[in-house]
Amino acid sequence: MSVSDETTTVSDGILLSDAAAAKVKGLLEQEGRDDLALRVAVQPGGCSGLRYQLFFDERSLDGDVVKEFGDVKVVTDRMSAPYLGGASIDFVDTIEKQGFTIDNPNATGSCACGDSFN
């Protein structure tokens, strides 16, 4: 693990599939901004206790964990990072489902809706 300024770059944080990275890059291009990162956070809520939040963010917070996938930067705050280590984010586009999916080895259980975990 190396520390540079106020962010930490780790080699074993969140994993972003090629499909997810391409989708994020496309969304950023639609926004017309190259200063945004995909922020992945864990917040209290949902029927299992914790829920994921994915959103574009221009902020750099003290203690952020940063990982880059080509042109896409993924940022996690220091409180969420322990819940997300080794989690894989993919983008699915099928007739049955479209959207980002998170496979998190740290989750011990989840609800039927798939929006929250514990």
C-alpha positions in Angstrom: 0.0 0.0 0.0 1.4 3.4 -0.9 0.3 6.8 0.3 0.4 9.9 -1.9 -0.8 13.2 -0.5 -4.3 12.7 1.0 -5.3 9.6 -1.0 -4.3 5.9 -0.7 -3.9 3.7 -3.7 -4.4 0.0 -3.1 -3.9 -2.9 -5.4 -6.6 -5.1 -3.8 -9.6 -2.7 -3.6 -12.7 -2.7 -5.8 -12.4 -4.6 -9.2 -14.2 -3.1 -12.2 -15.0 -5.3 -15.1 -14.2 -4.2 -18.7 -18.0 -3.9 -19.3 -18.5 -1.7 -16.2 -15.4 0.5 -17.1 -16.7 1.0 -20.6 -20.2 1.9 -19.3 -18.8 4.4 -16.8 -16.5 5.9 -19.5 -19.5 6.3 -21.8 -21.6 8.0 -19.0 -18.7 10.4 -18.3 -18.5 11.2 -22.0 -22.2 11.9 -22.0 -21.7 14.3 -19.0 -18.9 16.0 -20.9 -16.7 15.9 -17.9 -13.3 14.3 -17.4 -12.9 15.5 -13.8 -15.3 13.0 -12.2 -14.6 9.7 -10.6 -17.0 6.9 -9.8 -17.5 6.9 -6.1 -18.6 3.7 -4.5 -19.8 3.9 -0.9 -21.5 1.9 1.7 -24.3 3.6 3.8 -26.6 2.4 6.5 -30.0 1.4 5.1 -31.9 -1.2 3.2 -33.6 -4.3 4.6 -30.2 -6.0 5.4 -28.6 -3.1 7.1 -26.1 -1.7 4.5 -26.6 -0.5 1.0 -24.3 0.5 -1.9 -24.1 3.9 -3.4 -22.6 4.5 -6.8 -22.3 8.1 -8.1 -20.0 10.5 -9.9 -18.0 12.7 -7.7 -15.5 15.5 -8.2 -14.4 15.6 -4.6 -11.2 14.2 -3.2 -11.7 13.3 0.5 -9.0 12.7 3.1 -8.3 9.0 3.2 -9.9 8.1 -0.1 -8.9 4.8 -1.7 -8.4 5.3 -5.4 -8.0 2.7 -8.2 -7.8 3.4 -11.9 -9.1 1.3 -14.7 -7.8 2.9 -17.9 -9.6 6.3 -18.1 -11.9 5.5 -15.2 -11.1 6.3 -11.6 -12.9 4.5 -8.8 -12.9 6.2 -5.4 -14.0 4.8 -2.1 -14.0 6.7 1.2 -12.0 5.2 4.1 -15.0 4.1 6.1 -16.5 2.1 3.1 -13.2 0.6 2.0 -13.2 -2.3 4.5 -16.6 -3.4 3.3 -15.7 -3.3 -0.3 -12.2 -4.9 -0.5 -12.2 -7.5 -3.3 -15.7 -6.5 -4.5 -16.3 -6.8 -8.2 -18.5 -4.4 -10.1 -19.9 -5.4 -13.5 -22.4 -4.0 -15.9 -25.1 -6.3 -17.2 -27.2 -5.5 -20.2 -29.7 -8.3 -21.0 -33.4 -8.5 -21.8 -34.0 -9.4 -18.1 -31.8 -6.9 -16.4 -29.7 -3.8 -17.0 -27.4 -2.0 -14.6 -24.4 -2.3 -12.4 -24.0 -5.4 -10.2 -21.7 -5.8 -7.2 -20.3 -9.2 -6.2 -19.0 -8.6 -2.7 -17.1 -11.4 -0.8 -17.5 -9.4 2.4 -21.3 -9.6 2.4 -22.5 -12.3 4.7 -26.1 -11.9 3.5 -28.4 -9.9 1.3 -32.0 -9.1 0.9 -34.2 -10.5 -1.9 -34.2 -7.1 -3.7 -30.4 -7.2 -4.0 -30.1 -3.6 -2.9 -28.7 -4.1 0.6 -26.3 -6.5 2.4 -24.8 -7.2 5.8 
